[in-house]
Amino acid sequence: MEVMIAKYQAFYLKQLEINGKADRDNSPYNNLEFLNDTKKLQSNLLANPFEKFERKRFIYQSKDLNIISFDEVLWQKLTTSDITKAIKQFEQDGKDYFEKLGMSFDPSGLTNQIN
């Protein structure tokens, strides 16, 4: 969980540095104090999108163990091609989202270690 939060934080800090803002105008991610509060970042990440995936039982969150895991049956059914397609879709969706905001998007620190 700590590695994921660190990557999440680094991504938004980089967005803030490059673009002068990290997300849409009213986003808490534009606030450096918020970005430096890992507990708030974790809470926000787990609420969106992970909470939705957890409701659909795609992933599970163990708060006691501080881990997130994919459903084992679902994960076993995914092929390398499926994962590559999902990463490409994530990157395209991110690019489209940030372009609408007039911002650049570099997902390199987010998608380089999917296992």
N, C-alpha and C positions, 0 to 999 in steps of 0.2 A: 504494500500500500504506500509506503514512504517513497519508493522509487517513482510510482505513478504520480503522486502528488508533486514531487520535485520536478518531474517533466512538465506537468500541467502548469505549475507555477512559472517555470522557465519559459514556456511558450508564451504565456500572457505578459510576462515581463519584457520579453523580446518584442512582442506586438506593441507594447506601450512605448518602448525605446524607438522602434522603427517608424511607427505611425503617429506618435504623439498621443495615442489612445489605444486601448487594448481591445475594445469592442464598441458596440453602439453607445451613443452619447450617455444614456442613463444607466449604463452597466456599472456594477460595483467593481468590475475588473479594471476600470480606469483609475481606481483609487489605490495608490501604492501601499497604503496601510493595510487595505484588504488583501492585496496580493502577498504581503509579507506575513499574513496570519494563516498559517497552514491549517489550523483547525477550521477556520471559515471556508478555506478553499476545499478541504476534504468534505465538509458538510454540503457545500454547493455542488461538488462533483457527484456525490452520492445521491443527491436529490435529482439531478438532471445530468445525464440521462440514465444513470444506473438504477435509480428507483423504478423507472418505467420498465427496464429490462428485467429487473428482479420480479416485478409483478407478473411478467409474462413467463417467468421461470427460465429465462435464458442464462441468467447468472445468479450467484448466491453471494451474499455478503455475510461474513462472520465478524461481527463487531468485537467479540472477545479476542479473536485471533488476529484481528486487523488485516484480513485478507478478503479478496474478491476472487471468485472462481467461476468458470463457465460450467454449465450443465455438462456432465461427462458424456452423455449420449449425444448431445448436440455437437460437442467438440470433436468426438470421434468421427462423426459424419462429415465434418468439414474437410475439404481437400485443400492442398496448397493453392490450387487455382481459386477456390472459394475465398480463401483468406486474401489472396492477391487482389481479387475483384473488390472485396470489401474495403481494403486499404485504398485502392484507386478511387472508389466511390467516395470514401471519406475525404480524400484529398480534393476531389472535384467539388464536392459539396462545400468544403471549407473555402476553397478558392472563390466559388460563386458567392457565398455568403459575405466574405470580406470585400470582394470587388463591389458588391452592392453598397457597401459602407464607404467605398473609396479608399480601401486599405489593401496592403499587400498581405500575403499569407505564405508562410514557410512551415510546412508540417514535418520537416526532417527530424526534429527532436522528438516527435510524438510517435512516429510509425516505424522507427528503425529497429525496434526490439520486440516484435510480437512473437511469443512462443506459446 
